[in-house]
Amino acid sequence: MSAATVTDPDQFRSGRQFAAWLGLTPQQHSTGGKTRLGGISKQGDRYLRRLLVVGATAVIRHVKDKPTPMADWIRKLMEKKPFRLVSVALANKLARIAWVVLTRRESYRPYELAA
């Protein structure tokens, strides 16, 4: 993730807000109290969003039999959803992880349980 693109990660209140800024959250089409979610909004940093989606696609293609929590989550989602949807969902998750790493200013520890 380019530090020049995201100069101050603290400007976002949450990882979801950061992912929305990148354009990795679904568009909402709401009427009469009924919320319908569409495709990703495609707003925000196009280059960074593309890098995250391409990276997520590479992770999905190499996940096969790895016994990690992330791999289990991907396989479970792949059983129900199309490949491109899963790759964008994983890109969203990676953006949220990146936000946490940037805001806490520490190394990524993938298998540590959150307190």
Number of C-alpha atoms within 10 A of each C-alpha: 12 7 9 7 11 15 10 11 19 14 11 15 10 15 20 17 16 24 23 22 17 23 20 29 23 16 15 13 10 10 8 5 6 7 10 11 11 11 12 17 15 17 13 15 14 11 10 17 22 16 13 22 22 15 15 21 18 12 17 19 10 10 15 12 9 10 9 12 11 17 17 15 11 19 16 11 16 16 9 9 10 10 15 13 14 20 23 23 20 24 25 25 19 18 24 19 15 18 24 19 15 19 15 12 9 9 9 13 8 10 9 7 6 4 3
